[in-house]
Amino acid sequence: MGIDWKKYTYPDLYDELIDAKGKPRTIAEPLARQLANMDPEDLIRLKQTAELAIKEMGVSFTVYDAEGGSIDRQWPFDILPRIMGSREWTVVDKGLKQRAKALNMFIDDVYHDQRIIKDKVFPKDILLKSKNFRKQCVGMSPAHGVWAHICGSDLVRHSDGNIYVLEDNLRVPSGVSYMLENRQVMKRVFADLFSEYSILPVDDYPSQLFDTLAALSPRPAAYPQVVVMTPGIYNSAYFEHSYLAQQMGCELVQGSDLLVDDDDCVYMKTIEGLERVDVIYRRVDDLFLDPEVFDKTSMLGVPGLMRAWLAGNVALANAPGAGVADDKVVYAFVPAMIKYYLSEEPILPNVPTYLCMRDDDCKYVLENLEKLVVKPANESGGYGLLVGPQSTKKERDAFAKLIKADPRNFVAQPTLSLSTIPTLFDGKPEPRHVDMRPFILSADQIHVTTGGLTRVALTKGSLVVNSSQGGGSKDTWIIDEESI
């Protein structure tokens, strides 16, 4: 007996696969039909096949414990994909491009004329207290006016069926390699469905990424020297760093592999001598990039790297200072940025956000902590959150003290009813909450991945989808509806 979708129960929320009447959504009918004809044992076997493939491919990530130790874990993956139609995705694609364009215009503005502040659209105090504004970058003009070349924007669907942007990641966003590997695993597990569906590809991302990086090169060359700079093997995203370098045909380097000469050019040490580097896709945080400018104790960076970048002799992606827009307080102003810089209405809405730096907002947040999700302005990976409905009084009291001590550092949002999706447990589907992180590449052109990394909360009822917090992932299928 296969899956009986009538017995698939989920809260009164939007489910990505099954509609409110308990029937598969039109776009998901072929998948639901195949699953309905499969016994739980068949599904368990397919799941084991996927896990074996992930092990063979060496797909892993690193988590850190409270004592500072690290553990490599196999990438958590669920074989039931998330499916979305190309018509809906077209709107998402346009909305993400609009957002990336406005964010880059904002970053460029705050390091130059600060028109948005002078016109009182964006409060000056937010910038003055920004942890990621780099005064060393003032006056710099990266190629094409783009600072955040790789952006990962997290999308959620609410119970109203609408898609919202939850946050933007513009410093060193990770996860794209897992999106690519998820697709390879699914092609092994559900090969027949790939012939039945017309699934838009994601495999061209490495070539798009290389083209984006190559477009930043300060030297005219048919094939510029592009390198991926990693903090090293102990970084939680090292798998991704090495994977992307290999896929692009680029060298994977650490800071010790590079040097800056007296002419402020960057060179890579090779067995054949020094070779000039044109573009660095850096996966090292700003503060560790250059011990001459930032953290003087950093062993991860390259002395003189900022000099070379400011002189225009090397391109850095993402540009130092781009993190000024990777701030959950700044996020609240993105709709205003879109209107200000582009004279357009936002295509994708923000989640309503309370800024604790505002007295009225702070008062409301403190009085309603049990209903809200409270976030530090600059944390990532699901750390430092307070999920009000799942919190204890002790936790809420502790957060209240933190908010009162530093209101600028906290925002709050309503606890959204995130959409659910069938996820396999012992061969049976159970609803779990999901979000999605598409990746936006910006240089002389803007590209958006066709889909993204769908992250799933594997714990029943949990809203935290991050792998570092016990979450997993799914392949995301954007189906070409014109072919159906």
C-alpha positions in Angstrom: 0.0 0.0 0.0 1.5 3.4 -1.0 1.0 6.8 0.5 -2.6 7.7 1.1 -2.6 11.4 0.9 -6.0 11.6 2.5 -4.2 10.5 5.7 -1.5 13.1 5.5 -2.4 15.5 8.2 -0.9 18.9 8.7 -1.9 22.0 10.7 -4.2 24.7 9.3 -1.3 26.1 7.2 -0.3 26.3 3.5 1.3 23.0 2.4 3.6 23.1 -0.6 2.4 19.7 -2.0 -1.1 19.1 -0.8 -4.0 21.6 -1.0 -6.6 22.5 1.6 -8.9 19.8 0.3 -6.2 17.1 0.9 -5.5 16.7 -2.8 -2.1 17.1 -4.5 -1.6 20.5 -6.0 -1.8 20.4 -9.8 1.9 21.0 -10.3 2.7 18.1 -8.0 0.3 15.5 -9.3 2.9 13.3 -11.1 5.1 13.1 -8.0 2.2 12.4 -5.7 1.0 9.7 -8.1 4.3 8.0 -8.1 4.6 8.2 -4.3 1.1 6.8 -3.9 2.2 3.7 -5.7 5.2 3.1 -3.5 5.3 1.1 -0.3 7.0 2.6 2.8 9.7 0.0 2.3 10.4 1.4 -1.2 10.6 4.9 0.1 13.0 3.8 2.9 15.2 2.1 0.3 15.2 5.3 -1.8 16.1 7.4 1.2 19.0 5.0 2.0 20.1 5.2 -1.7 20.2 9.0 -1.3 22.2 8.8 2.0 24.7 6.5 0.4 25.1 8.8 -2.6 25.7 11.8 -0.2 28.3 9.7 1.7 30.1 8.7 -1.6 30.1 12.3 -2.8 31.5 13.4 0.5 28.8 16.1 1.1 29.3 17.3 4.7 29.2 20.3 6.9 30.8 21.2 10.2 29.1 22.1 13.5 30.7 23.6 16.5 30.1 22.7 20.1 30.0 24.9 23.2 33.6 24.0 24.0 34.8 25.2 20.6 35.3 21.7 19.1 34.0 20.8 15.7 32.3 17.7 14.2 31.9 16.9 10.5 28.4 15.6 9.7 26.9 14.1 6.7 24.6 16.5 4.9 20.9 16.0 6.1 18.7 15.5 3.0 15.1 14.5 2.4 14.1 12.9 -0.9 10.7 14.5 -1.2 11.3 17.6 -3.3 9.7 21.0 -3.1 7.9 21.9 -6.3 6.9 25.3 -7.6 5.6 26.3 -11.0 7.6 28.6 -13.4 4.9 31.2 -13.5 5.1 31.8 -9.8 8.9 31.6 -9.9 9.0 34.3 -12.6 7.6 36.8 -10.1 10.1 35.7 -7.4 12.9 36.0 -9.9 11.9 39.6 -10.8 11.5 40.5 -7.1 14.9 39.2 -6.1 16.6 41.0 -9.0 14.8 44.2 -8.0 15.9 43.7 -4.4 19.6 43.0 -5.2 19.7 46.1 -7.4 18.3 48.4 -4.7 20.6 46.9 -2.0 23.7 47.4 -4.1 22.6 51.0 -4.8 22.2 51.5 -1.1 25.6 50.2 -0.2 27.2 52.3 -2.9 25.3 55.4 -1.7 26.3 55.0 2.0 30.0 54.8 1.0 29.7 57.9 -1.2 27.1 60.8 -1.0 24.7 59.2 1.5 21.8 60.7 -0.4 19.3 58.3 1.3 20.3 59.7 4.7 20.3 63.4 3.5 16.8 62.8 2.2 15.7 61.4 5.5 14.6 58.0 4.0 17.2 56.1 6.1 18.1 57.1 9.7 21.7 58.2 10.1 21.8 56.7 13.6 21.5 53.2 12.2 24.6 53.7 10.0 26.6 55.3 12.9 25.9 52.2 15.0 26.4 49.6 12.3 28.8 46.8 13.2 29.5 46.2 9.5 30.0 49.7 8.1 33.7 49.9 7.1 35.0 53.5 7.1 38.1 52.1 5.2 35.8 51.6 2.2 34.4 55.2 1.9 34.9 56.5 -1.6 35.6 53.1 -3.1 33.8 52.4 -6.4 33.8 48.7 -7.3 33.2 47.6 -10.8 29.6 48.1 -12.1 28.7 49.8 -8.8 28.1 46.4 -7.3 29.3 45.5 -3.8 27.3 42.3 -3.0 28.0 40.1 -5.9 26.6 36.9 -4.3 23.5 37.3 -2.2 21.3 34.7 -0.6 17.8 36.0 0.3 15.7 33.8 2.6 12.1 33.3 1.4 9.2 32.0 3.4 5.6 31.3 2.5 2.9 32.3 5.1 -0.4 30.6 5.6 -1.9 33.3 3.3 -0.1 31.6 0.5 2.1 34.6 -0.2 5.9 34.6 -0.3 7.9 37.0 1.9 11.6 37.9 2.2 12.7 37.0 5.7 16.2 38.3 5.4 19.1 39.1 3.0 22.6 37.6 3.4 25.2 39.7 1.7 28.5 39.1 3.5 29.6 35.5 2.7 26.3 33.6 2.1 26.6 29.9 2.0 24.6 26.9 0.9 24.7 27.0 -2.9 26.9 23.9 -3.1 24.3 21.9 -1.2 21.6 23.1 -3.7 23.7 21.7 -6.5 24.5 18.4 -4.8 20.9 17.9 -3.8 20.0 18.0 -7.5 22.6 15.4 -8.4 21.3 13.1 -5.6 17.7 13.5 -6.8 18.7 12.6 -10.4 19.9 9.2 -9.0 16.8 8.6 -6.8 14.0 9.8 -9.1 15.6 9.5 -12.5 12.2 8.6 -14.1 10.5 11.8 -12.8 13.1 13.9 -14.5 11.9 12.6 -17.8 8.3 13.2 -16.9 8.8 16.7 -15.5 10.5 19.6 -17.3 12.6 20.7 -14.3 14.5 23.9 -14.9 18.2 23.4 -14.3 20.5 24.7 -11.6 23.7 23.0 -12.9 24.8 26.1 -14.7 25.4 28.0 -11.5 29.2 27.4 -11.4 29.6 28.8 -14.9 27.3 31.8 -14.0 29.4 32.4 -10.9 32.6 32.3 -12.8 31.2 34.7 -15.4 30.1 37.1 -12.7 33.5 37.0 -11.0 35.3 37.3 -14.3 33.3 40.5 -15.1 34.9 42.1 -12.1 38.5 41.7 -13.4 40.5 44.9 -13.4 42.6 43.6 -16.3 41.3 42.9 -19.8 41.7 39.2 -20.3 39.8 36.5 -22.0 40.3 34.2 -18.9 41.2 36.2 -15.8 42.9 34.6 -12.8 40.0 33.9 -10.3 40.7 32.3 -7.0 38.5 31.1 -4.1 39.9 32.2 -0.7 39.0 30.0 2.2 39.8 30.3 5.9 40.8 26.6 5.8 39.7 23.1 6.4 38.2 23.8 9.8 35.6 26.3 8.5 32.0 25.0 8.6 31.6 25.8 4.9 34.9 24.4 3.7 33.2 21.7 1.6 31.4 24.5 -0.3 34.6 26.5 -0.8 36.5 23.5 -2.3 33.4 22.4 -4.3 32.9 25.7 -6.0 36.6 26.1 -6.8 36.6 22.7 -8.4 33.4 23.3 -10.3 34.7 26.7 -11.7 38.2 25.3 -12.4 39.7 27.9 -10.1 42.5 27.6 -7.5 41.4 27.2 -3.8 43.7 29.4 -1.7 44.3 30.5 1.8 45.7 33.8 2.9 49.2 32.3 3.2 49.1 31.4 -0.5 48.8 35.1 -1.5 51.0 38.2 -1.2 50.8 41.8 -2.2 53.8 43.4 -3.8 55.2 46.9 -3.8 53.0 47.8 -6.7 49.9 46.9 -4.7 49.1 43.9 -6.9 48.1 40.5 -5.6 50.0 37.4 -6.5 49.5 33.7 -5.9 52.5 31.5 -4.9 52.8 28.5 -7.3 55.5 26.0 -7.9 56.3 27.9 -11.1 56.6 31.2 -9.3 54.3 34.1 -8.6 51.1 34.5 -10.7 49.0 37.6 -10.6 45.5 37.3 -9.3 42.6 39.4 -10.8 39.6 38.3 -8.7 39.2 36.8 -5.2 36.0 35.2 -4.3 36.6 35.5 -0.6 34.9 33.4 2.0 36.7 35.1 4.8 35.0 37.8 6.9 36.0 41.5 6.6 37.7 41.7 9.9 40.2 38.9 9.0 40.9 39.9 5.4 43.9 42.2 6.0 45.9 42.4 9.3 47.3 45.8 8.2 43.8 47.3 8.3 41.5 45.2 10.4 42.4 42.5 13.0 46.2 42.7 13.4 46.3 39.2 14.8 44.6 37.6 11.8 46.4 34.7 10.3 43.6 34.2 7.7 44.1 37.3 5.6 46.7 38.9 3.4 48.7 41.9 4.5 48.1 44.7 2.0 45.0 43.2 0.4 42.9 46.3 1.1 45.6 48.5 -0.5 45.4 46.4 -3.6 41.6 46.5 -3.7 41.4 50.2 -3.1 44.0 50.8 -5.8 41.7 48.9 -8.2 44.3 46.1 -8.9 42.2 43.2 -7.6 38.5 42.6 -7.3 37.0 41.2 -4.1 33.7 39.4 -4.0 31.8 40.2 -2.0 33.3 43.6 -1.6 34.5 44.6 1.9 31.8 46.7 3.6 28.9 45.0 1.8 27.8 43.7 5.2 26.5 47.1 6.0 23.3 45.9 4.3 23.5 42.5 6.0 21.8 43.8 9.1 18.3 42.9 10.2 17.6 46.5 11.1 18.7 47.7 7.6 16.5 44.9 6.2 13.4 46.7 7.5 14.2 49.6 5.1 14.6 47.6 1.9 11.1 48.4 0.6 11.9 52.1 1.1 15.2 51.6 -0.7 13.4 50.1 -3.7 11.0 53.1 -3.9 13.8 55.6 -3.3 16.4 54.3 -5.8 14.2 52.6 -8.4 10.9 54.5 -8.1 9.2 51.1 -8.0 6.9 49.3 -5.7 8.5 46.2 -4.0 7.6 43.0 -5.8 8.3 40.8 -2.8 7.2 42.0 0.6 9.2 42.0 3.8 7.9 40.3 6.9 6.5 43.0 9.2 9.4 44.0 11.5 9.6 45.9 14.8 12.8 47.9 15.5 13.6 47.9 19.1 15.6 51.1 18.7 12.2 52.8 18.3 10.5 53.5 21.6 7.0 52.5 20.6 8.3 49.3 18.9 10.4 48.4 21.9 7.5 48.8 24.3 5.3 46.5 22.1 8.1 43.9 21.8 8.8 43.8 25.5 5.1 43.4 26.2 4.6 40.7 23.6 7.7 38.5 23.7 5.7 35.3 24.0 4.2 36.0 20.5 7.2 37.2 18.6 10.5 36.0 17.1 13.3 38.3 18.3 16.6 38.4 16.4 20.0 40.0 17.0 20.8 42.4 14.1 23.9 40.7 12.9 23.8 37.0 13.9 23.3 34.2 11.4 22.8 30.4 11.2 19.8 30.5 13.5 21.8 31.5 16.5 20.7 34.0 19.2 17.0 33.8 18.4 14.1 33.9 20.7 11.1 32.1 19.3 8.4 33.5 21.7 5.7 30.8 21.5 8.3 28.1 22.2 10.2 30.0 24.9 10.2 29.8 28.6 9.6 32.8 31.0 13.3 32.6 32.0 14.4 32.9 28.4 12.0 35.8 27.8 13.2 37.6 30.9 16.8 37.2 29.7 16.0 38.6 26.3 14.2 41.5 27.8 17.4 42.5 29.6 19.4 42.2 26.4 16.9 44.3 24.5 16.9 47.0 27.1 20.7 47.1 27.2 21.1 47.5 23.4 17.8 48.2 21.6 19.7 48.9 18.3 20.8 45.3 18.2 17.4 43.7 18.1 14.4 43.4 15.8 11.2 41.4 16.3 8.8 39.8 13.8 5.4 38.1 14.1 5.7 34.3 14.5 4.8 33.4 10.9 2.8 30.3 10.1 5.5 28.9 7.8 4.3 26.6 5.0 4.8 22.9 5.5 5.9 20.1 3.1 5.8 16.3 3.3 9.0 15.0 4.8 9.8 11.3 5.2 10.1 9.6 8.6 10.2 5.8 8.6 8.8 5.7 5.1 5.8 7.9 5.9 5.3 11.6 5.1 4.9 14.1 7.9 4.5 17.9 7.6 7.6 20.0 8.4 8.2 23.7 8.1 10.4 25.0 5.2 12.0 28.1 3.9 14.1 28.6 0.7 17.4 30.4 -0.1 17.8 31.4 -3.8 21.1 32.9 -4.8 21.5 36.1 -6.7 24.6 36.9 -8.7 25.3 40.6 -9.6 27.9 42.2 -11.8 27.3 43.5 -15.3 24.2 41.3 -15.3 22.0 39.8 -12.6 21.2 36.1 -12.4 18.9 34.3 -10.0 19.1 30.5 -9.5 16.1 28.7 -10.7 15.0 27.7 -7.3 17.3 27.6 -4.3 18.3 25.7 -1.2 15.1 24.5 0.4 15.7 24.1 4.1 13.5 22.0 6.3 13.0 21.9 10.1 13.3 18.1 10.8 12.0 18.5 14.4 8.2 18.4 14.5 6.7 21.9 15.1 10.1 23.6 14.9 10.5 26.8 12.9 14.3 26.7 12.8 15.5 25.2 9.5 19.3 25.8 9.8 21.5 22.7 9.4 23.6 23.9 12.4 20.4 23.8 14.5 19.2 20.4 13.4 17.5 21.3 10.1 17.8 19.5 6.8 17.3 20.2 3.1 15.4 19.3 0.0 15.8 19.6 -3.8 13.8 22.5 -5.2 12.0 21.8 -8.5 10.9 24.8 -10.6 8.6 23.2 -13.2 8.3 24.7 -16.7 4.5 25.0 -16.9 4.6 25.7 -20.6 5.7 22.1 -21.2 2.8 20.6 -19.2 
